[in-house]
Amino acid sequence: MADLSIEFCGIKSINPFWLASAPPTDKAYNVVRAFEAGWGGVVWKTLGEDPAAVNVSSRYSAHYGKNREVIGFNNIELITDRSLEINLQEITQVKKDWPDRVIIVSLMLPCEEKLWADILPLVEATGADGIELNFGCPHGMPERGMGAAVGQVPEYVEMVTRWCKTHSKLPVIVKLTPNITDVRAPARAAKAGGADAVSLINTINSITHLDLDQMVAFPIVGGASTHGGYCGSAVKPIALNMVAEIARDPQTKGLPISGIGGIGNWRDAAEFMALGSGCVQVCTAAMLHGFRIVEEMKDGLSRWMDEKGYKSISEFVGKAVPNTTDWKYLNMNYQVIAQINQDDCIKCGRCYVACEDTSHQSIAQLIDAATGTRTYEVIKEECVGCNLCEITCPVQGCITMVPQETGKPYMNWTQDPRNPRAENIKVTETV
């Protein structure tokens, strides 16, 4: 049976599933319920200096799909609005009661070394396993020179990280903002400052939707609104890319990563791990479905690992990183062509319409003159293998993309004669 236990930057955890710093980890009551449900760890909701932050009423909004499925979640809540003393007391007690579970304390303070130097011993005294520096919050706090305002400036990231490594013996995890052009820059800065790990992504600047009668965005606070932090399944592709960028960057190679962003099931978690995450953090899915979702996550991941022959999580962490590259190194001679399984086809015509209207006109619509029955067939000579028909098809597996034997050698864009700046490199490998 697969072993789900991990060691992340020196911290041992019974499983890789942690709750992210957010409303679900705001107080002892919630955290204890999470541990009872089976979560391996939590990142306690961000602590700051006293007096505590003050939150507004009406804090969340959502981007919905069909049947009110929440695709994305928007949040304008700030860091903890409870006193530092109460939070530290509760962290101490919960860690004492649950010694086998991980508690990471999230912190956010102004960029003044003394403030960090003063709070870090207090956090250490709780028995917490590590600290996470919240350099990612995109709303409210940046207006005060904290959160993303720090995370967007690599020099600040390195500076504060170094302060924390100087004044604390605990592992330091730096939480990165996605609201930046190149996430590798702050990750490199965190490493330069001595960070033990990075976590990403934090939430993305967003407005989900508007009330067109009142002409104001949601959530509405007294007739006005503001941008918030976007999370949930919609941000997963962005998070996966940013995790991969750090995992394959030579300058941050080997830096432990805690993956965050749209993780709602075991498969999501496995994908983050395959791209380099040693553990994962979950928030939105727990807020929408409750803490018990971790049961399916653990069971599903364990079953998949058994099926694939992985005995421990470390055996597949980062395994997809070598297969993630820059576009210019992709094989220009690789080719796939769509194939429609006529037995599975329901004749809806969505593939035809999508291809005919917006793509390469490579699907023929054949109509039987006698019966009016429609059949759809791929015109192989026109198909470029874009995958659009497969994506639009409502029947999973009906349309597949079939690799073609071209007989041509591997050739990337730097070697392609169609590239005016192609390098003169001999290619010998055959596709």
C-alpha positions as CSV (number, residue, x, y, z in Angstrom):
1,M,0.0,0.0,0.0
2,A,1.3,3.5,-0.9
3,D,2.9,5.6,1.8
4,L,1.4,9.1,1.8
5,S,3.7,10.5,4.5
6,I,6.1,13.2,3.3
7,E,9.0,15.3,4.6
8,F,8.8,18.9,3.3
9,C,11.8,21.2,4.0
10,G,12.5,19.1,7.1
11,I,8.9,19.0,8.3
12,K,7.3,15.6,8.6
13,S,3.7,15.2,7.7
14,I,1.4,12.2,7.7
15,N,0.1,13.1,4.3
16,P,0.7,15.9,1.7
17,F,-2.7,17.5,2.1
18,W,-2.6,20.8,3.9
19,L,-5.2,23.6,4.3
20,A,-4.0,26.9,2.9
21,S,-3.9,30.1,5.0
22,A,-7.4,31.4,4.6
23,P,-10.8,31.5,6.4
24,P,-10.8,27.7,7.0
25,T,-7.7,28.0,9.2
26,D,-8.7,31.2,11.1
27,K,-9.1,29.6,14.5
28,A,-8.7,26.5,16.7
29,Y,-12.2,25.3,16.2
30,N,-11.8,25.0,12.4
31,V,-8.3,23.6,12.6
32,V,-9.3,20.9,15.0
33,R,-12.2,19.9,12.8
34,A,-9.8,19.7,9.9
35,F,-7.4,17.5,11.8
36,E,-10.3,15.2,12.9
37,A,-11.2,14.9,9.2
38,G,-7.7,13.8,8.3
39,W,-5.8,16.7,7.0
40,G,-2.0,16.4,7.4
41,G,-1.4,20.0,8.2
42,V,-2.6,23.6,8.0
43,V,-1.2,27.0,7.3
44,W,-2.8,29.1,10.0
45,K,-4.5,32.2,8.7
46,T,-2.1,35.1,8.4
47,L,-1.1,36.9,11.6
48,G,-0.1,40.5,11.7
49,E,0.7,43.2,14.2
50,D,-1.8,44.4,16.8
51,P,-4.3,46.0,16.6
52,A,-5.7,43.3,14.3
53,A,-7.1,44.0,10.8
54,V,-10.7,45.0,10.5
55,N,-12.8,43.3,7.8
56,V,-15.8,44.5,5.9
57,S,-19.2,42.8,5.6
58,S,-19.9,41.1,2.3
59,R,-16.6,39.5,1.4
60,Y,-17.0,36.8,-1.3
61,S,-18.3,36.5,-4.8
62,A,-18.1,33.7,-7.4
63,H,-17.8,33.0,-11.1
64,Y,-20.4,30.3,-11.9
65,G,-20.7,27.6,-14.6
66,K,-23.7,25.6,-15.4
67,N,-26.1,24.6,-12.6
68,R,-24.3,27.2,-10.3
69,E,-21.1,25.2,-10.2
70,V,-18.5,27.5,-8.7
71,I,-15.7,27.8,-11.2
72,G,-13.9,30.6,-9.5
73,F,-14.1,32.3,-6.1
74,N,-13.3,35.9,-5.3
75,N,-12.4,37.1,-1.8
76,I,-11.8,40.5,-0.3
77,E,-11.2,39.4,3.2
78,L,-8.0,40.5,4.9
79,I,-5.7,38.7,7.3
80,T,-6.9,37.6,10.7
81,D,-9.1,40.1,12.5
82,R,-8.4,38.4,15.8
83,S,-5.7,39.5,18.2
84,L,-2.2,38.2,18.0
85,E,-2.4,36.9,21.6
86,I,-5.5,34.8,21.0
87,N,-4.1,33.3,17.8
88,L,-0.8,32.4,19.5
89,Q,-2.6,30.8,22.4
90,E,-4.7,28.7,20.2
91,I,-1.8,27.6,18.0
92,T,0.1,26.5,21.1
93,Q,-2.8,24.4,22.4
94,V,-3.7,22.9,19.0
95,K,-0.1,21.9,18.4
96,K,0.1,20.4,21.8
97,D,-3.1,18.4,21.2
98,W,-2.1,17.3,17.7
99,P,1.6,16.8,17.7
100,D,1.6,14.6,14.6
101,R,0.0,17.3,12.5
102,V,1.8,20.2,10.8
103,I,1.0,23.8,11.7
104,I,2.7,26.5,9.7
105,V,2.1,30.1,10.8
106,S,1.5,32.6,8.1
107,L,2.8,36.1,8.8
108,M,2.5,39.5,7.2
109,L,4.1,42.7,8.6
110,P,5.4,46.0,7.3
111,C,8.9,45.9,6.0
112,E,10.6,46.9,9.3
113,E,13.1,44.4,10.6
114,K,12.3,45.0,14.3
115,L,8.6,44.1,13.8
116,W,9.7,40.7,12.3
117,A,12.4,40.2,14.9
118,D,9.8,40.8,17.7
119,I,7.1,38.4,16.4
120,L,9.2,35.5,15.3
121,P,10.2,34.3,18.9
122,L,6.5,34.5,19.8
123,V,5.6,32.2,16.9
124,E,8.5,29.8,17.7
125,A,7.3,29.5,21.3
126,T,4.0,28.0,20.1
127,G,5.7,24.9,18.9
128,A,4.7,25.6,15.3
129,D,6.6,23.7,12.6
130,G,7.4,26.6,10.3
131,I,6.4,30.0,9.1
132,E,5.0,31.1,5.7
133,L,5.6,34.7,4.6
134,N,2.5,36.1,3.0
135,F,3.9,38.1,0.0
136,G,0.9,37.4,-2.1
137,C,-2.3,38.9,-0.8
138,P,-3.6,41.1,-3.6
139,H,-6.3,43.2,-1.9
140,G,-6.4,45.6,1.0
141,M,-3.0,44.8,2.4
142,P,-0.9,46.0,-0.6
143,E,-2.4,49.4,-0.1
144,R,-0.6,49.3,3.2
145,G,2.7,48.3,1.7
146,M,2.3,44.5,2.5
147,G,1.2,41.4,0.8
148,A,1.7,41.5,-3.0
149,A,3.3,44.9,-2.7
150,V,6.3,43.1,-1.2
151,G,6.0,40.0,-3.4
152,Q,6.2,42.1,-6.6
153,V,9.6,43.5,-5.6
154,P,12.3,40.8,-5.6
155,E,14.6,42.9,-3.5
156,Y,12.0,43.1,-0.7
157,V,11.3,39.4,-0.9
158,E,15.0,38.6,-0.4
159,M,15.4,41.2,2.3
160,V,12.4,40.1,4.5
161,T,13.2,36.4,3.9
162,R,16.8,37.0,5.2
163,W,15.4,38.8,8.3
164,C,13.3,35.8,9.1
165,K,16.2,33.4,8.6
166,T,18.3,35.6,10.9
167,H,15.7,35.9,13.7
168,S,14.1,32.4,13.6
169,K,15.2,28.8,13.6
170,L,12.0,27.6,12.0
171,P,11.8,26.7,8.3
172,V,10.8,29.7,6.2
173,I,8.3,29.2,3.3
174,V,7.8,32.2,1.1
175,K,4.3,32.5,-0.5
176,L,4.5,34.1,-3.9
177,T,2.1,36.3,-5.8
178,P,0.9,35.4,-9.3
179,N,0.3,39.1,-10.0
180,I,3.6,39.5,-11.6
181,T,5.2,39.2,-15.0
182,D,7.7,36.5,-14.2
183,V,7.2,34.4,-11.1
184,R,10.8,33.1,-11.3
185,A,12.2,36.5,-10.1
186,P,10.7,36.5,-6.6
187,A,11.4,32.8,-6.3
188,R,15.0,33.4,-7.0
189,A,15.0,36.2,-4.5
190,A,13.4,34.0,-1.9
191,K,16.1,31.4,-2.4
192,A,18.8,34.1,-2.3
193,G,17.4,35.2,1.1
194,G,17.7,31.7,2.4
195,A,14.1,30.5,2.1
196,D,13.6,26.8,2.8
197,A,10.7,26.6,0.4
198,V,8.2,28.6,-1.7
199,S,4.5,28.2,-1.9
200,L,2.3,29.3,-4.8
201,I,0.1,30.6,-6.1
202,N,-1.6,33.1,-3.9
203,T,-4.8,34.6,-5.3
204,I,-5.2,36.6,-8.6
205,N,-6.5,40.1,-8.9
206,S,-10.1,39.8,-10.1
207,I,-13.6,41.1,-10.4
208,T,-16.0,38.2,-11.0
209,H,-19.2,39.9,-12.2
210,L,-21.4,43.0,-11.8
211,D,-24.9,43.9,-10.8
212,L,-26.0,45.7,-13.9
213,D,-29.0,47.3,-12.1
214,Q,-26.9,48.9,-9.4
215,M,-23.8,49.2,-11.7
216,V,-21.5,47.8,-9.1
217,A,-19.3,44.7,-8.9
218,F,-19.7,41.9,-6.4
219,P,-19.2,41.6,-3.5
220,I,-21.1,44.8,-2.8
221,V,-20.1,46.8,0.3
222,G,-22.4,49.7,0.8
223,G,-23.0,50.4,-2.9
224,A,-19.3,50.0,-3.9
225,S,-16.8,47.2,-4.5
226,T,-13.2,46.5,-5.1
227,H,-11.0,43.9,-6.8
228,G,-10.4,40.8,-4.8
229,G,-8.3,37.6,-4.8
230,Y,-9.4,34.9,-7.3
231,C,-9.0,31.2,-6.5
232,G,-10.7,27.9,-7.2
233,S,-10.6,25.5,-10.1
234,A,-10.3,28.3,-12.7
235,V,-6.8,29.2,-11.5
236,K,-5.3,25.7,-11.6
237,P,-3.8,26.0,-15.1
238,I,-2.1,29.3,-14.1
239,A,-0.8,27.8,-10.9
240,L,0.5,24.6,-12.6
241,N,2.5,26.7,-15.1
242,M,4.0,28.9,-12.4
243,V,5.0,25.9,-10.3
244,A,6.6,24.3,-13.4
245,E,8.5,27.5,-14.2
246,I,10.1,27.5,-10.8
247,A,10.7,23.7,-10.8
248,R,12.6,23.8,-14.1
249,D,14.5,27.0,-13.5
250,P,18.2,26.2,-13.1
251,Q,18.5,29.0,-10.5
252,T,15.8,27.6,-8.2
253,K,16.4,23.9,-9.0
254,G,15.8,21.8,-5.9
255,L,13.9,24.5,-4.0
256,P,11.0,22.7,-2.3
257,I,7.6,23.9,-3.6
258,S,4.2,23.8,-1.9
259,G,1.6,23.8,-4.6
260,I,-1.6,25.9,-4.3
261,G,-4.3,26.9,-6.7
262,G,-7.5,25.1,-7.7
263,I,-6.8,21.8,-6.1
264,G,-10.0,20.0,-5.5
265,N,-9.3,16.3,-5.8
266,W,-6.5,13.7,-5.7
267,R,-5.8,14.1,-9.5
268,D,-5.2,17.8,-9.1
269,A,-2.8,17.1,-6.3
270,A,-0.9,14.5,-8.3
271,E,-0.5,16.9,-11.2
272,F,1.0,19.6,-8.9
273,M,3.3,17.0,-7.4
274,A,4.4,15.7,-10.9
275,L,5.4,19.3,-11.7
276,G,7.5,19.6,-8.6
277,S,5.3,20.2,-5.5
278,G,6.3,18.3,-2.5
279,C,3.0,19.0,-0.8
280,V,-0.2,20.8,-1.7
281,Q,-2.4,23.3,0.0
282,V,-6.2,23.5,-0.5
283,C,-8.7,26.2,0.3
284,T,-11.6,26.8,-2.0
285,A,-12.6,23.2,-2.4
286,A,-12.8,22.9,1.4
287,M,-14.9,26.0,1.7
288,L,-17.3,24.7,-0.9
289,H,-17.6,21.1,0.1
290,G,-16.3,20.8,3.7
291,F,-13.2,19.2,5.3
292,R,-14.3,15.7,4.5
293,I,-13.1,16.0,0.9
294,V,-9.6,15.0,2.2
295,E,-10.8,11.4,2.6
296,E,-11.4,11.1,-1.2
297,M,-8.1,12.9,-1.8
298,K,-6.1,10.5,0.3
299,D,-7.9,7.4,-1.0
300,G,-7.7,8.4,-4.6
301,L,-4.0,9.3,-4.5
302,S,-3.2,6.1,-2.6
303,R,-5.1,3.9,-5.2
304,W,-3.4,5.7,-8.1
305,M,0.0,5.3,-6.6
306,D,-0.6,1.5,-6.1
307,E,-1.8,1.2,-9.7
308,K,1.3,2.9,-11.0
309,G,3.7,1.2,-8.6
310,Y,4.7,4.2,-6.6
311,K,5.5,3.3,-3.0
312,S,6.1,6.9,-1.9
313,I,5.2,10.4,-3.1
314,S,8.8,11.3,-3.5
315,E,9.0,8.7,-6.4
316,F,6.9,10.9,-8.7
317,V,7.4,14.4,-7.4
318,G,8.9,16.4,-10.3
319,K,8.6,13.5,-12.7
320,A,6.9,15.7,-15.4
321,V,9.4,18.5,-15.1
322,P,11.9,17.1,-17.7
323,N,9.0,16.9,-20.2
324,T,8.1,20.6,-19.7
325,T,10.1,22.8,-22.0
326,D,10.2,26.1,-23.9
327,W,8.0,26.2,-27.1
328,K,11.1,26.5,-29.3
329,Y,12.3,23.1,-28.3
330,L,9.1,21.2,-29.3
331,N,9.4,18.8,-32.2
332,M,8.3,20.6,-35.4
333,N,8.0,17.2,-37.2
334,Y,5.6,15.6,-34.7
335,Q,2.1,15.3,-36.1
336,V,-1.3,14.1,-34.9
337,I,-4.5,13.7,-36.8
338,A,-8.0,13.5,-35.4
339,Q,-9.9,10.3,-35.6
340,I,-13.7,10.0,-35.0
341,N,-15.1,6.7,-33.6
342,Q,-18.3,6.4,-35.6
343,D,-19.7,3.9,-33.1
344,D,-19.5,6.4,-30.3
345,C,-20.4,9.5,-32.3
346,I,-23.9,10.9,-31.5
347,K,-24.0,13.0,-34.7
348,C,-24.3,16.3,-32.8
349,G,-22.1,18.1,-35.2
350,R,-20.3,20.2,-32.6
351,C,-16.9,19.2,-33.9
352,Y,-17.9,20.1,-37.5
353,V,-19.2,23.5,-36.5
354,A,-16.1,24.3,-34.4
355,C,-13.7,23.3,-37.1
356,E,-15.7,24.8,-40.0
357,D,-16.3,28.1,-38.4
358,T,-13.2,28.7,-36.3
359,S,-10.4,26.3,-37.3
360,H,-9.1,24.5,-40.4
361,Q,-12.2,23.1,-42.2
362,S,-10.9,19.6,-41.9
363,I,-14.1,17.8,-40.9
364,A,-16.6,16.9,-43.6
365,Q,-20.3,16.7,-42.9
366,L,-21.8,13.9,-45.0
367,I,-25.6,13.8,-45.3
368,D,-27.4,10.7,-46.5
369,A,-29.8,11.9,-49.3
370,A,-32.3,9.1,-48.5
371,T,-32.4,9.3,-44.7
372,G,-31.0,12.7,-43.9
373,T,-28.6,11.1,-41.5
374,R,-25.4,13.1,-40.8
375,T,-21.9,11.5,-40.6
376,Y,-18.8,13.4,-39.8
377,E,-15.4,12.4,-41.1
378,V,-11.9,13.9,-40.7
379,I,-10.3,15.2,-43.9
380,K,-6.8,14.0,-43.0
381,E,-5.0,16.1,-45.6
382,E,-6.4,19.3,-43.9
383,C,-6.1,18.3,-40.3
384,V,-3.3,20.1,-38.4
385,G,-4.0,18.3,-35.1
386,C,-5.1,21.3,-33.1
387,N,-7.3,19.2,-30.8
388,L,-10.3,21.6,-31.0
389,C,-12.7,18.9,-32.2
390,E,-11.6,16.6,-29.4
391,I,-12.2,19.4,-26.9
392,T,-15.6,20.3,-28.1
393,C,-16.9,16.7,-28.4
394,P,-19.3,15.9,-25.6
395,V,-18.5,12.2,-25.7
396,Q,-15.3,11.4,-24.0
397,G,-13.0,9.2,-26.1
398,C,-15.1,9.6,-29.2
399,I,-12.5,11.7,-30.9
400,T,-8.8,10.9,-30.4
401,M,-5.7,12.5,-31.7
402,V,-3.6,9.8,-33.4
403,P,0.2,10.3,-33.8
404,Q,1.4,9.9,-37.4
405,E,4.6,8.1,-38.6
406,T,6.3,10.9,-40.5
407,G,9.7,9.3,-40.9
408,K,11.2,12.8,-40.3
409,P,13.9,13.4,-37.6
410,Y,13.4,15.5,-34.5
411,M,13.7,19.1,-35.3
412,N,12.9,22.0,-33.0
413,W,12.4,25.7,-34.0
414,T,16.0,26.7,-33.4
415,Q,16.9,24.1,-36.1
416,D,14.0,24.7,-38.5
417,P,15.0,26.1,-41.9
418,R,11.8,28.1,-41.9
419,N,13.2,30.0,-39.0
420,P,15.3,32.9,-40.3
421,R,17.4,32.6,-37.1
422,A,17.7,28.8,-37.1
423,E,20.9,27.3,-35.7
424,N,23.0,25.1,-38.0
425,I,22.6,21.9,-36.0
426,K,22.7,18.5,-37.5
427,V,19.6,16.4,-36.6
428,T,19.7,12.6,-36.7
429,E,17.0,11.3,-34.4
430,T,13.9,9.9,-36.3
431,V,10.4,10.6,-35.1
